[in-house]
Amino acid sequence: MVLFVVEASRFGPEDHAALERIPPQQKVIAVVNKVDTLKRRADLIPFLDRLAKTRDFAAVVPVSALTGRNLPALLRVIAEALPEGPAVYPEDQLTDRDERFFAAEALREKLFETLGEELPYRCEVMIDSFKEEGRLRRIEASILVERESQKAIVLGTRGERLKQMASAARKDLERLYQGKVYLGVWVKVRRAWTDDARVLRQLGYE
């Protein structure tokens, strides 16, 4: 499916050229954006008529990306036009991620919530070990930063900020896993860790 986006009441040579590059057999939905800029709604009707004559569109949908006007209708049109494919995963499978992933995400969420704009740009959570001991999940995690000054931001005064984040993440994980969780978290300075292939592999980036 191709969405061909044009501005309301504006269809110039560059629009014609772009439209001609789309193969004739390709299904196309014309999306007329910026309808909120029109002074009179009646001005849109003749433009839509002219646009519809340039190609056999699957649909012509006026929208405003700025205000959100008619975007739900556009999504419905897209859904109706796309063919339904085979299921990628079994119906009863909720996710393709393992428990290690959610442990890292829980701690990463607390970093964003607590630090906000203070969060170091190059900051990542790495699960060092994940062990199940009966009903207890024992998780060791590291927060990677690149400078000592960033480490101080994450730790907070006497490490209290890190303790609060780790405690909040542990409680979320206990609700998720429906069992006890031990979560040990350390902040480690790894200069230029984004260039370390071994670290990137552990984080799943390679």
C-alpha positions in Angstrom: 0.0 0.0 0.0 1.3 3.5 -0.9 0.1 6.6 0.8 0.4 9.5 -1.7 0.4 12.7 0.5 -0.4 16.1 -1.0 -1.3 19.5 0.5 -4.9 20.7 0.4 -5.5 22.8 -2.7 -2.0 22.4 -4.0 -1.1 19.9 -6.7 2.0 21.0 -8.6 4.4 19.6 -11.2 6.4 17.9 -8.5 3.3 16.1 -7.2 2.5 15.0 -10.8 6.1 13.7 -11.2 6.0 11.8 -7.9 2.6 10.2 -8.8 3.9 9.1 -12.2 6.7 7.2 -10.5 4.3 4.9 -8.7 3.6 1.7 -10.9 0.1 1.6 -12.4 -0.7 -1.7 -10.7 0.2 -0.4 -7.2 -2.7 0.3 -4.9 -2.6 3.9 -3.8 -4.5 5.9 -1.1 -4.4 9.7 -1.7 -4.0 11.6 1.6 -4.8 15.3 1.4 -3.1 16.9 4.3 -3.4 20.4 5.9 -7.1 20.7 5.5 -7.0 22.8 8.7 -5.4 25.6 6.7 -8.4 26.1 4.4 -10.6 29.1 5.2 -13.6 27.5 3.6 -14.4 23.8 3.7 -16.2 24.1 0.4 -12.9 24.9 -1.3 -11.8 21.3 -0.7 -14.5 19.6 -2.7 -13.4 20.8 -6.2 -9.8 20.0 -5.3 -10.7 16.4 -4.3 -12.6 16.0 -7.6 -9.6 17.1 -9.6 -7.2 14.9 -7.6 -9.5 11.8 -8.1 -9.3 12.2 -11.8 -5.4 12.0 -11.9 -5.5 8.3 -10.9 -7.7 5.4 -9.9 -7.0 5.8 -6.1 -8.2 3.1 -3.7 -9.5 6.1 -1.6 -9.0 9.8 -1.2 -8.9 10.9 2.5 -8.6 14.5 3.7 -6.7 14.9 7.0 -4.9 17.3 9.2 -1.7 15.8 10.7 -1.4 18.9 12.9 -4.8 18.6 14.6 -5.3 14.8 14.1 -8.5 15.4 12.2 -9.7 12.4 10.2 -6.6 10.3 11.1 -8.7 7.5 12.6 -10.6 7.3 9.4 -7.4 7.1 7.4 -6.2 4.2 9.6 -9.5 2.4 9.0 -9.2 2.8 5.2 -5.6 1.5 5.3 -6.7 -1.5 7.4 -9.5 -2.3 5.1 -7.3 -2.1 2.0 -4.4 -4.2 3.3 -4.7 -8.0 2.8 -4.7 -10.1 5.9 -1.6 -12.2 6.2 -0.9 -15.4 8.2 -0.3 -15.1 11.9 3.4 -14.7 12.8 3.0 -16.0 16.3 0.6 -18.4 18.0 -2.7 -16.8 19.2 -1.9 -17.4 22.8 1.6 -16.0 22.7 1.7 -12.5 24.3 5.3 -11.6 23.4 8.4 -12.8 21.7 10.7 -11.4 24.4 12.1 -13.3 27.3 12.2 -12.4 31.0 15.7 -10.9 30.8 14.4 -8.3 28.4 11.6 -7.2 30.7 14.0 -7.0 33.7 16.1 -4.6 31.7 13.1 -2.6 30.5 11.7 -2.3 34.1 15.0 -0.7 35.3 15.3 1.4 32.1 11.8 2.8 32.7 12.7 3.9 36.2 15.8 5.6 34.9 13.7 7.7 32.5 11.0 8.4 35.1 13.5 9.4 37.8 16.2 11.2 35.9 14.2 12.8 33.0 16.4 15.3 31.2 19.3 14.5 33.6 19.5 11.0 32.0 23.0 10.6 30.4 22.7 10.4 26.6 24.8 7.2 26.5 23.2 5.2 29.2 22.1 1.6 29.0 20.9 -1.3 31.1 22.6 -4.7 30.8 21.5 -7.9 32.6 24.6 -9.6 33.8 22.9 -12.7 35.2 19.3 -14.0 35.5 18.8 -17.1 37.7 15.7 -18.9 38.9 16.0 -20.4 42.4 12.7 -22.0 43.2 10.2 -19.2 43.2 12.9 -16.5 43.5 14.4 -14.8 40.5 17.9 -13.5 41.2 18.8 -10.8 38.8 22.1 -8.9 38.6 22.1 -5.8 36.3 24.5 -3.0 35.4 23.8 0.5 34.3 26.4 1.6 31.8 27.6 5.2 31.6 30.6 6.8 30.0 31.9 9.2 32.6 32.2 9.4 36.4 30.1 12.5 36.4 27.2 10.5 34.8 27.7 7.8 37.4 27.2 10.4 40.2 23.9 11.5 38.5 22.5 7.9 38.5 23.7 7.1 42.0 22.4 10.3 43.6 23.4 11.3 47.1 24.9 8.3 49.0 23.4 6.0 46.3 19.8 6.8 47.4 18.6 7.6 43.9 19.8 4.2 42.6 18.3 2.4 45.6 14.9 4.0 44.9 15.0 3.1 41.2 16.1 -0.4 41.8 13.4 -0.9 44.5 10.6 0.4 42.2 11.8 -1.8 39.4 11.9 -4.9 41.7 8.3 -4.3 42.8 7.2 -4.0 39.1 9.0 -7.2 38.3 7.5 -9.1 41.2 4.0 -8.1 40.0 5.0 -9.2 36.4 6.5 -12.5 37.4 4.1 -13.1 40.3 7.0 -14.2 42.6 9.9 -12.9 44.6 12.7 -11.0 42.9 16.2 -10.1 44.1 17.5 -7.3 42.0 21.1 -6.2 42.4 22.1 -3.1 40.4 25.5 -1.5 39.9 26.5 1.6 37.9 29.6 1.0 35.8 31.7 3.5 33.9 32.6 2.0 30.5 34.3 4.7 28.4 33.1 4.5 24.7 31.0 1.4 25.5 29.0 2.0 22.3 32.2 1.1 20.4 32.7 -2.1 22.4 31.5 -5.1 20.2 31.4 -7.4 23.2 29.1 -5.1 25.1 26.9 -4.5 22.1 26.5 -8.2 21.6 25.4 -8.6 25.2 22.9 -5.8 24.8 21.5 -7.5 21.6 22.6 -4.7 19.2 24.7 -7.1 17.1 
